[in-house]
Amino acid sequence: MNIEISKIMPSDAGKLAVLKQQVWISTYANEGINEEFSGYVLSEFTREKVLNSVSDRDRLTLGAYYNQNLTGCAEIILLPERPHQAVKPCPEIATLYVLERFQDQGIGKMLLTECLHRLQELGFLQTWLTVYYRNEKAIRFYEKMNFLNVGETDFELGSNRYKNYIMLKDL
């Protein structure tokens, strides 16, 4: 399979919004779609919000394309808030999503490797990300890519809090 990794252009904002919706639901709605989840997905992954994110100079959004069709994405926030004192100021890999049908084909590794390469080119020495503590597949993947668990943080959604691990990598 020939996959091309490149910066996502504003013209792909609609495709990116749909990809994020689909991957988020397939990853986190393990017991089905409740009101909290549907409200979050419909408000956060709109074409307009994705377009603003893609156009933000403090973010870098990469896409994985198969036959010019979007199959995955990675988003780096260059100047994020730190989730924990163990994390020094450095960029966050805020999103690494691959459509379910395209998982286990090396696309996530390609996206993450490109993120790390671009961060090194920009002169950064570390990066971090968060991962849902029950997402064992993703945790194993990040550990294999030499990310270390350095603490915990919560993802707040409505009145609920979901535990996430903070994982850090030296570049």
C-alpha positions as YAML, in Angstrom:
chain: A
units: angstrom
residues:
- id: 1
  name: MET
  ca: [0.00, 0.00, 0.00]
- id: 2
  name: ASN
  ca: [1.47, 3.34, -1.05]
- id: 3
  name: ILE
  ca: [0.85, 5.93, 1.68]
- id: 4
  name: GLU
  ca: [1.90, 9.56, 1.37]
- id: 5
  name: ILE
  ca: [2.41, 11.72, 4.46]
- id: 6
  name: SER
  ca: [2.01, 15.47, 3.97]
- id: 7
  name: LYS
  ca: [0.76, 18.59, 5.69]
- id: 8
  name: ILE
  ca: [-3.02, 18.80, 5.65]
- id: 9
  name: MET
  ca: [-4.30, 21.70, 3.61]
- id: 10
  name: PRO
  ca: [-7.36, 23.77, 4.52]
- id: 11
  name: SER
  ca: [-9.19, 22.24, 1.56]
- id: 12
  name: ASP
  ca: [-9.11, 18.88, 3.41]
- id: 13
  name: ALA
  ca: [-10.84, 20.22, 6.55]
- id: 14
  name: GLY
  ca: [-14.12, 18.43, 5.80]
- id: 15
  name: LYS
  ca: [-12.37, 15.09, 5.29]
- id: 16
  name: LEU
  ca: [-10.35, 15.60, 8.46]
- id: 17
  name: ALA
  ca: [-13.46, 16.42, 10.51]
- id: 18
  name: VAL
  ca: [-15.15, 13.19, 9.39]
- id: 19
  name: LEU
  ca: [-12.00, 11.15, 10.03]
- id: 20
  name: LYS
  ca: [-11.69, 12.55, 13.57]
- id: 21
  name: GLN
  ca: [-15.36, 11.85, 14.29]
- id: 22
  name: GLN
  ca: [-15.12, 8.27, 13.09]
- id: 23
  name: VAL
  ca: [-11.88, 7.41, 14.89]
- id: 24
  name: TRP
  ca: [-12.92, 9.10, 18.14]
- id: 25
  name: ILE
  ca: [-16.21, 7.16, 18.27]
- id: 26
  name: SER
  ca: [-14.62, 3.83, 17.32]
- id: 27
  name: THR
  ca: [-11.93, 4.31, 19.98]
- id: 28
  name: TYR
  ca: [-13.89, 5.66, 22.94]
- id: 29
  name: ALA
  ca: [-17.55, 4.68, 22.56]
- id: 30
  name: ASN
  ca: [-16.94, 1.14, 23.79]
- id: 31
  name: GLU
  ca: [-20.42, 0.90, 25.28]
- id: 32
  name: GLY
  ca: [-22.20, 2.74, 22.49]
- id: 33
  name: ILE
  ca: [-22.86, 6.41, 21.87]
- id: 34
  name: ASN
  ca: [-24.31, 8.34, 24.78]
- id: 35
  name: GLU
  ca: [-25.44, 11.97, 24.84]
- id: 36
  name: GLU
  ca: [-22.12, 13.14, 26.26]
- id: 37
  name: PHE
  ca: [-20.12, 11.51, 23.46]
- id: 38
  name: SER
  ca: [-22.41, 12.62, 20.65]
- id: 39
  name: GLY
  ca: [-22.43, 16.19, 21.95]
- id: 40
  name: TYR
  ca: [-18.64, 16.24, 22.13]
- id: 41
  name: VAL
  ca: [-18.10, 14.79, 18.66]
- id: 42
  name: LEU
  ca: [-20.66, 17.05, 17.00]
- id: 43
  name: SER
  ca: [-19.28, 20.19, 18.68]
- id: 44
  name: GLU
  ca: [-15.54, 19.52, 18.55]
- id: 45
  name: PHE
  ca: [-15.05, 17.91, 15.15]
- id: 46
  name: THR
  ca: [-16.81, 20.41, 12.93]
- id: 47
  name: ARG
  ca: [-15.40, 21.51, 9.60]
- id: 48
  name: GLU
  ca: [-14.99, 25.05, 10.96]
- id: 49
  name: LYS
  ca: [-13.03, 24.00, 14.08]
- id: 50
  name: VAL
  ca: [-10.84, 21.67, 12.06]
- id: 51
  name: LEU
  ca: [-10.22, 24.43, 9.50]
- id: 52
  name: ASN
  ca: [-9.18, 26.81, 12.30]
- id: 53
  name: SER
  ca: [-6.85, 24.18, 13.72]
- id: 54
  name: VAL
  ca: [-5.26, 23.40, 10.35]
- id: 55
  name: SER
  ca: [-4.73, 27.13, 9.76]
- id: 56
  name: ASP
  ca: [-3.22, 27.75, 13.22]
- id: 57
  name: ARG
  ca: [0.49, 28.66, 13.00]
- id: 58
  name: ASP
  ca: [1.11, 27.08, 16.43]
- id: 59
  name: ARG
  ca: [-0.07, 23.68, 15.16]
- id: 60
  name: LEU
  ca: [1.11, 21.26, 12.55]
- id: 61
  name: THR
  ca: [-1.37, 18.78, 11.14]
- id: 62
  name: LEU
  ca: [-0.18, 15.92, 8.97]
- id: 63
  name: GLY
  ca: [-2.28, 13.55, 6.92]
- id: 64
  name: ALA
  ca: [-1.75, 10.03, 5.66]
- id: 65
  name: TYR
  ca: [-3.15, 9.64, 2.16]
- id: 66
  name: TYR
  ca: [-3.91, 6.52, 0.17]
- id: 67
  name: ASN
  ca: [-4.82, 7.27, -3.47]
- id: 68
  name: GLN
  ca: [-5.26, 10.92, -2.37]
- id: 69
  name: ASN
  ca: [-7.85, 9.84, 0.24]
- id: 70
  name: LEU
  ca: [-7.29, 10.69, 3.90]
- id: 71
  name: THR
  ca: [-6.68, 7.58, 6.05]
- id: 72
  name: GLY
  ca: [-5.04, 9.06, 9.15]
- id: 73
  name: CYS
  ca: [-3.81, 12.24, 10.79]
- id: 74
  name: ALA
  ca: [-1.43, 13.56, 13.42]
- id: 75
  name: GLU
  ca: [-1.61, 16.95, 15.05]
- id: 76
  name: ILE
  ca: [1.21, 18.66, 16.93]
- id: 77
  name: ILE
  ca: [0.60, 21.61, 19.23]
- id: 78
  name: LEU
  ca: [3.87, 23.51, 19.38]
- id: 79
  name: LEU
  ca: [3.12, 25.55, 22.52]
- id: 80
  name: PRO
  ca: [0.69, 23.54, 24.68]
- id: 81
  name: GLU
  ca: [-0.11, 23.88, 28.35]
- id: 82
  name: ARG
  ca: [1.84, 21.36, 30.41]
- id: 83
  name: PRO
  ca: [-0.33, 18.58, 31.88]
- id: 84
  name: HIS
  ca: [2.10, 17.74, 34.68]
- id: 85
  name: GLN
  ca: [5.26, 19.09, 36.30]
- id: 86
  name: ALA
  ca: [7.20, 16.09, 34.96]
- id: 87
  name: VAL
  ca: [6.77, 17.54, 31.48]
- id: 88
  name: LYS
  ca: [9.04, 20.43, 30.59]
- id: 89
  name: PRO
  ca: [7.74, 22.92, 28.03]
- id: 90
  name: CYS
  ca: [7.77, 21.07, 24.73]
- id: 91
  name: PRO
  ca: [5.35, 20.23, 21.89]
- id: 92
  name: GLU
  ca: [2.42, 17.86, 22.34]
- id: 93
  name: ILE
  ca: [1.40, 15.26, 19.82]
- id: 94
  name: ALA
  ca: [-2.26, 15.97, 20.46]
- id: 95
  name: THR
  ca: [-3.79, 13.59, 17.93]
- id: 96
  name: LEU
  ca: [-2.69, 10.43, 16.17]
- id: 97
  name: TYR
  ca: [-5.68, 8.87, 14.42]
- id: 98
  name: VAL
  ca: [-5.88, 6.16, 11.77]
- id: 99
  name: LEU
  ca: [-9.17, 4.94, 10.30]
- id: 100
  name: GLU
  ca: [-9.97, 1.48, 11.67]
- id: 101
  name: ARG
  ca: [-9.84, -0.18, 8.26]
- id: 102
  name: PHE
  ca: [-6.27, 1.13, 7.76]
- id: 103
  name: GLN
  ca: [-4.90, 0.23, 11.21]
- id: 104
  name: ASP
  ca: [-2.14, -2.34, 11.66]
- id: 105
  name: GLN
  ca: [-0.59, -1.42, 8.32]
- id: 106
  name: GLY
  ca: [2.18, 0.88, 9.60]
- id: 107
  name: ILE
  ca: [0.35, 4.15, 8.96]
- id: 108
  name: GLY
  ca: [0.40, 5.24, 12.61]
- id: 109
  name: LYS
  ca: [4.13, 4.56, 12.78]
- id: 110
  name: MET
  ca: [4.68, 6.55, 9.57]
- id: 111
  name: LEU
  ca: [2.71, 9.50, 10.95]
- id: 112
  name: LEU
  ca: [4.45, 9.42, 14.33]
- id: 113
  name: THR
  ca: [7.89, 9.08, 12.75]
- id: 114
  name: GLU
  ca: [7.19, 12.11, 10.55]
- id: 115
  name: CYS
  ca: [6.03, 14.09, 13.61]
- id: 116
  name: LEU
  ca: [9.24, 13.24, 15.46]
- id: 117
  name: HIS
  ca: [11.34, 14.12, 12.43]
- id: 118
  name: ARG
  ca: [9.69, 17.52, 12.00]
- id: 119
  name: LEU
  ca: [10.02, 18.31, 15.70]
- id: 120
  name: GLN
  ca: [13.73, 17.47, 15.56]
- id: 121
  name: GLU
  ca: [14.11, 19.74, 12.52]
- id: 122
  name: LEU
  ca: [12.51, 22.54, 14.56]
- id: 123
  name: GLY
  ca: [15.09, 22.00, 17.31]
- id: 124
  name: PHE
  ca: [12.90, 20.44, 19.98]
- id: 125
  name: LEU
  ca: [14.42, 17.93, 22.41]
- id: 126
  name: GLN
  ca: [11.26, 16.27, 23.74]
- id: 127
  name: THR
  ca: [7.61, 15.71, 22.98]
- id: 128
  name: TRP
  ca: [4.69, 14.30, 24.92]
- id: 129
  name: LEU
  ca: [1.20, 12.95, 24.42]
- id: 130
  name: THR
  ca: [-1.68, 11.59, 26.41]
- id: 131
  name: VAL
  ca: [-3.38, 8.25, 25.91]
- id: 132
  name: TYR
  ca: [-6.54, 6.85, 27.48]
- id: 133
  name: TYR
  ca: [-5.46, 4.37, 30.14]
- id: 134
  name: ARG
  ca: [-7.73, 1.63, 28.74]
- id: 135
  name: ASN
  ca: [-6.42, 2.00, 25.19]
- id: 136
  name: GLU
  ca: [-3.94, -0.86, 25.57]
- id: 137
  name: LYS
  ca: [-3.21, -1.11, 21.86]
- id: 138
  name: ALA
  ca: [-2.13, 2.55, 21.70]
- id: 139
  name: ILE
  ca: [-0.14, 2.29, 24.93]
- id: 140
  name: ARG
  ca: [1.82, -0.69, 23.57]
- id: 141
  name: PHE
  ca: [2.42, 1.20, 20.32]
- id: 142
  name: TYR
  ca: [3.80, 4.28, 22.11]
- id: 143
  name: GLU
  ca: [5.97, 2.15, 24.39]
- id: 144
  name: LYS
  ca: [7.36, 0.39, 21.32]
- id: 145
  name: MET
  ca: [8.17, 3.85, 19.93]
- id: 146
  name: ASN
  ca: [10.10, 4.59, 23.17]
- id: 147
  name: PHE
  ca: [7.62, 6.86, 24.90]
- id: 148
  name: LEU
  ca: [7.75, 6.60, 28.70]
- id: 149
  name: ASN
  ca: [4.78, 6.89, 31.05]
- id: 150
  name: VAL
  ca: [5.57, 9.87, 33.32]
- id: 151
  name: GLY
  ca: [2.24, 10.48, 35.02]
- id: 152
  name: GLU
  ca: [-1.50, 10.84, 34.69]
- id: 153
  name: THR
  ca: [-3.96, 13.53, 33.74]
- id: 154
  name: ASP
  ca: [-7.71, 13.62, 33.25]
- id: 155
  name: PHE
  ca: [-9.65, 14.27, 30.07]
- id: 156
  name: GLU
  ca: [-12.75, 16.16, 31.18]
- id: 157
  name: LEU
  ca: [-15.93, 15.58, 29.25]
- id: 158
  name: GLY
  ca: [-19.03, 17.14, 30.71]
- id: 159
  name: SER
  ca: [-19.14, 16.20, 34.37]
- id: 160
  name: ASN
  ca: [-16.99, 13.10, 33.83]
- id: 161
  name: ARG
  ca: [-13.24, 12.66, 34.03]
- id: 162
  name: TYR
  ca: [-11.36, 10.02, 32.07]
- id: 163
  name: LYS
  ca: [-7.89, 8.99, 33.19]
- id: 164
  name: ASN
  ca: [-5.11, 9.35, 30.63]
- id: 165
  name: TYR
  ca: [-1.44, 8.50, 30.84]
- id: 166
  name: ILE
  ca: [1.12, 11.15, 30.00]
- id: 167
  name: MET
  ca: [3.87, 9.72, 27.83]
- id: 168
  name: LEU
  ca: [7.13, 11.51, 27.09]
- id: 169
  name: LYS
  ca: [9.84, 10.93, 24.51]
- id: 170
  name: ASP
  ca: [13.31, 12.38, 24.11]
- id: 171
  name: LEU
  ca: [14.06, 13.30, 20.51]
...
